Amino acid sequence: MKYIINITIGLIFLISLASANGLHIDNNQIEINKTNNVDEYFNFDISNQETFKFFNISSQNSIIEFDKFNLDSGETKNIQVKITSNLDFDGEIKIIGEYFTNLGSSNETETVTIDSTGVDICNLDLIQGDTIIWNNTLLGSTMLKNVDSGEYFHTIQGSDIYESNFIESQEFNYQVFKTGLPYSNICHINIRPESGYIHSSEYDSEINLDIKINYEPTTISTNFFTDSYSLSYNSEKEDIYQIVNTGNKVAKNIKLSGDWFTFNSNNFDLGIGESKNIGYKIKPIILQTEDTNKTHNKKIIIEGNFEKIEKEINIFISYKDISGSFTNSSYDKEYLKNVVNLFCSIYPEDCPETIIFGDETDQNVTFIVGKDAYLQSTLEEDRFREEIRSILGTQNEKLALLENETEKYSNQSNETFWELEKIGNSTDGVLGTVLFLGIIFLILLITGLSAFIYFNSKAQIKLRKLFNRDERW
């Protein structure tokens, strides 16, 4: 009975360990509308689901603030948090704590593989004396960057490794870069001391925080010099209008938008009584003949901490037959320009900064792309080259294997030839011996027959002589 009770207690203990998951926050989805320059507070409940005590519980992100606190095993506390940021935020904030333990040394080695998907292991909790091996399986070189300090701490050549032994406790975030661009997610490495107050990321909790900053309302006015334009097909028009802050508060994060419009300034602030001239360009997107010889009603939209303004702009497009833009394997450059404008309206972040089209006799079309688009295309090109290098490497391995197999079969053929030659030589020897013995046998046979015939002939002569003498009697 006592034995059964001990087993039951042991099982309960194991189940409690299996279900424990460090610090835990209920209802960790927080949405806050915060007034600019006004402190905002919210509360959350946090519990310790481990068998040991957590110390110095804090936030890893300075967006929120609260006093550090301790939490006994099984204890729950309600914590008041102050939001100090005056910027919009939507992301995860880690809540971390320390615990006292004696881990001892492990001298373990972890291998992080860098492949076409990034890294196979991103976050690691290790102990002083442990080692990390970064295995770069790519054919091109990669760089490891300490995100906290902004410095690269090693370059790994293609199909090579980098080994680092951590003799001191430390925590840092790092990222893999390739061709100067981020190639992996931001990863975390935590090297814990052998004993003392220790932080392990496996016990962390998190708050998913969505902060929207509201600014004290103000009023603005606009002054458009014209709101009606007549354009030929595929032409553009530049103009300006004025925004004035007529209220008693700063106009914050003024956002401008509108189909067919680009602006020389956007997402800006405007002080009390301040005015700003905004340059804008009208870039019509016309892809069908029926959209020409027609007036299009478009809007410039102005948003911020004021009542939204929607200014209607009328744009007349002259007639143009564009039904045969793609015929006989040719294209109309004017039409292509509209296609690019349409692409830019859908994917503004990837839009070329400048588009240079030659005249109608020019065979070349040049795009000058923005920095982000260039960097992204560079990374994609590098990935493509990596795939080609990988395919060539695989084919080289197959060719090397085929060459080895061919050489193996060639060696086997040579060995077989020598064996056959050896057998042939042996056969020749045997045949020679047999032939020699045959000749000796024939010689002896002939000699014997000759002797037999010879002696037989003499015997017959004697008999004849004998019978002849008798006949004379």
C-alpha positions in Angstrom: 0.0 0.0 0.0 2.8 2.4 1.0 4.5 1.5 -2.3 1.4 2.4 -4.3 1.1 5.7 -2.4 4.7 6.6 -3.2 4.2 5.8 -6.9 1.0 8.0 -7.0 2.9 10.9 -5.3 5.7 10.5 -7.8 3.3 10.5 -10.8 1.6 13.6 -9.4 5.0 15.3 -9.1 5.9 14.4 -12.6 2.6 15.6 -14.0 3.0 18.9 -12.2 6.5 19.3 -13.7 5.2 18.5 -17.2 2.4 21.0 -17.0 4.6 23.8 -15.5 5.5 26.5 -18.0 7.3 29.2 -16.1 5.7 32.7 -16.0 2.2 32.8 -17.3 0.0 35.8 -18.2 -3.8 35.4 -18.7 -5.5 37.5 -21.4 -2.2 38.8 -22.8 -3.8 40.5 -25.8 -3.8 44.2 -25.0 -5.1 47.0 -27.2 -4.5 50.6 -26.1 -5.5 53.9 -27.6 -3.0 56.4 -26.0 -3.2 60.1 -26.2 0.1 61.7 -27.3 2.2 62.9 -24.4 -0.3 61.5 -21.9 0.8 58.5 -19.8 -1.5 55.5 -20.2 -1.8 52.5 -17.8 -3.1 49.0 -17.9 -2.9 45.9 -15.7 -2.2 42.3 -16.2 -2.2 39.2 -14.0 1.0 37.1 -13.9 1.5 33.7 -12.2 4.5 31.5 -11.4 3.7 28.0 -12.5 7.1 26.5 -11.6 8.2 24.9 -8.3 10.9 27.5 -7.7 10.8 31.3 -7.1 11.3 34.0 -9.8 13.3 37.1 -9.0 13.6 40.6 -10.6 10.7 40.1 -13.1 10.9 42.8 -15.7 10.1 43.8 -19.4 12.6 43.3 -22.2 11.2 46.3 -24.0 11.3 49.8 -22.7 8.0 50.7 -24.3 6.3 49.7 -21.0 7.5 50.3 -17.5 6.8 48.6 -14.1 8.8 48.0 -10.9 10.7 44.8 -10.8 9.1 42.2 -8.5 9.5 38.6 -7.2 7.0 35.7 -7.5 6.9 32.7 -5.3 5.9 29.3 -6.7 2.2 29.2 -7.4 1.8 32.9 -6.6 -0.2 35.3 -8.8 0.2 39.1 -8.8 -1.7 41.9 -10.5 0.8 44.4 -12.1 0.1 48.0 -13.2 2.0 49.0 -16.3 2.8 52.4 -17.7 3.1 53.0 -21.4 5.8 55.6 -22.1 6.0 55.5 -25.9 4.4 58.1 -28.1 4.7 55.9 -31.2 2.3 53.3 -32.6 3.4 49.8 -31.7 2.0 46.4 -32.6 4.1 43.4 -31.4 5.2 41.1 -28.7 6.9 42.1 -25.5 8.8 39.5 -23.4 8.3 39.4 -19.6 11.3 37.7 -18.1 12.5 36.6 -14.6 15.5 35.1 -12.9 15.7 32.0 -10.7 18.5 30.8 -8.4 20.0 27.4 -9.3 23.2 25.5 -9.8 23.4 24.3 -13.4 26.9 23.1 -13.3 29.0 22.7 -16.5 27.7 20.8 -19.5 30.3 21.3 -22.1 27.7 20.7 -24.8 28.0 21.6 -28.5 25.0 22.9 -30.5 25.0 23.0 -34.3 23.1 25.7 -36.0 22.6 24.9 -39.7 22.3 27.8 -42.2 20.4 26.7 -45.3 18.1 28.0 -47.9 15.4 28.7 -45.3 17.6 30.6 -42.9 18.6 28.8 -39.7 17.2 25.5 -38.3 17.6 26.6 -34.6 17.0 30.3 -33.8 17.0 30.6 -30.0 19.4 28.9 -27.6 19.8 28.6 -23.8 23.3 27.4 -23.1 25.8 27.3 -20.1 29.2 28.8 -19.8 31.7 26.6 -21.5 29.2 25.4 -24.2 30.0 25.7 -27.9 28.0 26.7 -30.9 28.9 25.5 -34.4 27.3 27.5 -37.2 27.3 25.2 -40.3 26.9 27.2 -43.5 25.6 24.7 -46.0 25.2 27.4 -48.7 27.9 27.7 -51.4 28.1 31.5 -50.8 29.5 33.2 -47.7 27.2 34.5 -44.9 27.8 37.0 -42.0 26.7 36.9 -38.4 25.7 40.2 -37.0 25.2 41.2 -33.3 21.9 43.1 -33.6 22.3 44.8 -30.2 25.8 46.3 -31.0 25.3 46.5 -34.8 28.6 44.8 -35.5 29.4 41.7 -37.6 31.3 39.1 -35.5 32.1 36.6 -38.1 32.0 35.7 -41.8 31.5 32.1 -42.8 32.7 31.1 -46.2 30.5 28.8 -48.4 30.3 25.2 -47.2 32.3 26.0 -44.1 31.7 26.2 -40.3 32.3 28.7 -37.5 32.9 27.4 -34.0 32.6 29.6 -30.9 33.2 28.6 -27.3 31.4 30.8 -24.8 33.4 31.1 -21.6 31.4 34.0 -20.1 27.7 34.4 -19.4 26.0 36.8 -21.8 22.8 37.4 -23.8 22.5 38.9 -27.2 20.4 39.0 -30.4 22.0 38.1 -33.7 21.0 37.7 -37.3 22.4 36.0 -40.4 23.2 38.3 -43.3 23.9 37.4 -47.0 25.1 39.9 -49.7 24.6 42.6 -47.0 20.9 41.7 -46.5 19.1 40.0 -43.6 18.9 36.3 -44.4 17.3 34.9 -41.2 15.0 36.1 -38.4 16.5 37.8 -35.4 17.7 35.1 -33.0 18.5 35.1 -29.3 21.4 33.4 -27.6 21.5 33.2 -23.8 24.7 31.9 -22.2 23.8 31.2 -18.5 26.3 31.1 -15.6 27.0 27.7 -14.0 25.3 28.9 -10.8 23.5 31.9 -9.3 20.6 34.0 -10.6 19.8 32.7 -14.0 17.4 33.7 -16.8 16.1 31.0 -19.2 14.0 32.0 -22.1 11.9 28.8 -21.8 10.2 30.3 -18.7 9.4 33.7 -20.3 5.9 35.0 -20.9 4.8 37.6 -23.3 2.3 40.4 -23.9 0.9 41.0 -27.4 0.5 44.8 -27.3 -1.2 47.0 -29.9 -0.8 50.7 -29.2 -2.5 53.4 -31.3 -1.4 56.9 -30.5 -4.2 59.6 -30.6 -3.2 63.2 -30.9 -5.2 66.1 -29.5 -7.4 67.3 -32.3 -6.8 70.4 -34.3 -8.1 71.9 -37.6 -6.5 72.5 -41.0 -7.5 74.2 -44.2 -6.3 73.6 -47.8 -5.9 75.9 -50.8 -5.9 74.2 -54.3 -5.1 76.5 -57.2 -7.0 74.3 -59.6 -9.0 71.2 -59.4 -9.5 70.4 -63.1 -6.9 69.2 -65.6 -6.9 68.1 -69.3 -4.2 65.7 -70.2 -3.2 63.9 -73.4 -2.9 60.1 -73.2 0.0 59.1 -71.0 1.1 62.6 -70.1 1.7 63.7 -66.5 1.0 67.0 -64.7 2.8 68.5 -61.7 1.2 71.1 -59.4 1.1 72.3 -55.8 -1.5 73.0 -53.1 -1.2 74.4 -49.6 -2.1 73.0 -46.2 -2.5 75.4 -43.2 -2.8 74.4 -39.5 -5.7 76.6 -38.3 -6.1 75.0 -34.9 -4.4 75.3 -31.5 -2.7 71.9 -31.5 0.1 70.4 -33.6 -1.2 68.5 -36.6 0.5 65.1 -36.3 1.4 62.5 -38.9 -0.5 64.1 -41.8 -1.1 61.4 -44.4 -1.7 62.1 -48.0 -3.2 59.5 -50.5 -5.1 59.2 -53.7 -5.3 57.2 -57.0 -3.1 58.6 -59.7 -1.3 61.0 -57.3 2.2 61.0 -55.8 3.4 63.6 -53.3 6.8 65.1 -52.6 6.1 65.1 -48.8 4.0 62.7 -46.7 3.5 61.6 -43.0 4.7 65.0 -41.6 3.8 67.3 -38.7 2.5 70.8 -39.0 2.9 73.2 -36.1 0.3 75.7 -34.8 -0.3 78.3 -37.5 2.2 76.7 -39.8 1.6 76.2 -43.6 3.2 73.9 -46.1 3.2 73.8 -49.9 2.7 70.2 -51.1 4.0 69.3 -54.6 2.0 66.6 -56.3 2.1 64.8 -59.6 -0.8 63.3 -61.6 0.1 60.0 -63.2 -3.0 58.6 -65.0 -3.3 54.9 -65.4 -5.1 54.2 -68.7 -5.1 50.7 -70.1 -8.2 50.7 -72.3 -9.3 52.8 -75.2 -12.7 53.4 -73.6 -11.0 55.2 -70.7 -9.8 57.9 -73.1 -11.8 60.9 -74.3 -13.3 60.9 -70.8 -13.2 62.8 -67.5 -12.1 60.9 -64.4 -13.1 62.0 -60.9 -10.2 61.3 -58.5 -9.7 62.4 -54.8 -6.8 63.6 -52.8 -7.3 62.4 -49.2 -5.8 64.2 -46.2 -5.9 62.4 -42.8 -4.5 63.1 -39.3 -5.7 64.4 -36.0 -8.3 66.5 -37.7 -11.4 66.0 -39.7 -10.6 64.0 -42.9 -10.5 66.1 -46.1 -11.3 64.6 -49.5 -10.6 67.0 -52.4 -12.1 66.0 -55.7 -9.9 66.5 -58.8 -11.3 66.2 -62.3 -8.9 64.8 -65.0 -9.8 64.7 -68.7 -7.8 62.2 -70.8 -7.7 62.9 -74.6 -8.6 60.1 -77.1 -6.1 57.4 -77.8 -6.5 54.1 -79.6 -4.5 51.6 -77.5 -6.3 48.4 -78.7 -3.2 47.3 -80.6 -0.6 48.0 -78.0 0.7 44.4 -78.2 0.7 43.2 -81.8 3.2 41.4 -84.0 5.4 40.8 -81.0 5.9 44.5 -80.4 4.7 46.9 -77.6 3.7 50.5 -77.2 6.0 52.3 -74.8 3.3 54.6 -73.8 1.1 51.6 -72.8 4.1 50.1 -71.0 4.4 53.2 -68.9 0.8 52.9 -67.8 1.4 49.3 -66.8 4.3 50.4 -64.7 2.2 53.1 -63.1 -0.5 50.5 -62.3 2.1 48.3 -60.7 3.4 51.2 -58.6 -0.1 52.0 -57.4 -0.6 48.4 -56.2 3.0 47.9 -54.9 4.3 51.3 -54.0 7.2 49.9 -51.9 8.6 48.1 -55.0 8.0 50.9 -57.5 10.9 52.2 -59.5 12.0 55.7 -58.5 12.5 56.8 -62.1 11.4 55.3 -65.4 13.3 56.4 -68.5 11.7 55.6 -71.8 13.6 56.3 -75.0 11.9 57.6 -78.1 10.0 55.4 -80.5 13.1 54.3 -82.3 14.9 53.4 -79.1 15.0 49.6 -78.4 15.9 50.0 -74.8 13.8 50.7 -71.7 15.6 51.7 -68.5 14.3 51.5 -65.0 16.1 53.1 -62.1 14.8 51.3 -59.0 14.7 52.4 -55.4 17.1 51.2 -52.7 14.6 48.7 -51.1 13.7 47.2 -54.4 17.3 46.9 -55.4 18.3 45.2 -52.1 15.4 42.7 -52.4 16.2 41.9 -56.0 19.9 41.4 -55.1 18.9 38.9 -52.4 16.6 37.1 -54.8 19.3 37.0 -57.4 21.7 35.6 -54.9 19.2 32.9 -53.9 18.8 32.1 -57.6 22.6 31.9 -58.0 22.8 29.7 -54.8 20.2 27.3 -56.3 22.2 27.1 -59.6 25.5 26.5 -57.6 23.7 23.8 -55.6 22.4 22.1 -58.8 25.9 22.3 -60.4 27.4 20.9 -57.2 24.9 18.0 -57.2 25.7 17.3 -60.8 29.4 17.4 -60.1 28.9 14.9 -57.3 26.9 12.6 -59.6 29.6 12.9 -62.3 32.3 12.2 -59.7 30.4 9.2 -58.5 29.9 8.0 -62.1 33.6 8.5 -62.8 34.4 6.4 -59.6 32.0 3.7 -60.7 33.5 3.7 -64.2 37.0 3.5 -62.8 35.9 0.7 -60.5 34.4 -1.3 -63.4 37.6 -0.6 -65.5 39.7 -1.9 -62.7 37.5 -4.9 -62.4 37.7 -5.5 -66.1 41.5 -5.3 -65.9 41.6 -7.8 -63.1 39.3 -10.1 -65.1 41.6 -9.8 -68.1 44.6 -10.7 -66.1 42.8 -13.6 -64.5 41.8 -14.8 -67.9 45.3 -14.3 -69.2 46.6 -16.3 -66.2 44.1 -19.0 -66.9 45.0 -18.9 -70.5 48.7 -19.3 -69.7 47.8 -22.1 -67.4 45.6 -23.7 -70.1 48.4 -23.3 -72.6 50.8 -25.1 -70.2 48.4 -28.0 -69.7 47.7 -28.3 -73.4 51.4 -28.3 -74.1 52.0 -31.1 -71.6 49.1 -33.1 -73.0 50.4 -32.6 -76.5 53.9 -33.6 -75.5 52.6 -36.8 -73.8 50.4 -37.5 -76.8 53.4 -37.3 -79.1 55.4 -39.6 -76.9 52.5 -42.0 -76.8 52.2 -42.0 -80.6 56.0 -42.5 -80.9 55.8 -45.5 -78.5 52.7 -46.8 -80.3 54.4 -46.6 -83.7 57.5 -48.1 -82.4 55.6 -51.0 -80.8 53.6 -51.6 -84.0 56.7 -51.4 -86.1 58.4 -53.9 -83.8 55.4 -56.1 -83.8 55.1 -56.0 -87.6 58.9 -56.6 -88.0 58.9 -59.6 -85.7 55.7 -60.9 -87.1 57.2 -60.8 -90.6 60.3 -62.8 -89.6 58.1 -65.4 -87.9 56.1 -65.8 -91.1 59.3 -66.2 -93.2 60.5 -68.9 -90.8 57.2 -70.7 -91.1 57.3 -70.6 -94.8 60.8 -72.0 -94.9 59.7 -74.7 -92.5 56.7 -75.7 -94.5 58.7 -75.5 -97.7 61.2 -78.0 -96.3 58.5 -80.4 -95.2 57.0 -80.3 -98.6 60.4 -81.4 -100.1 60.2 -84.5 -97.9 
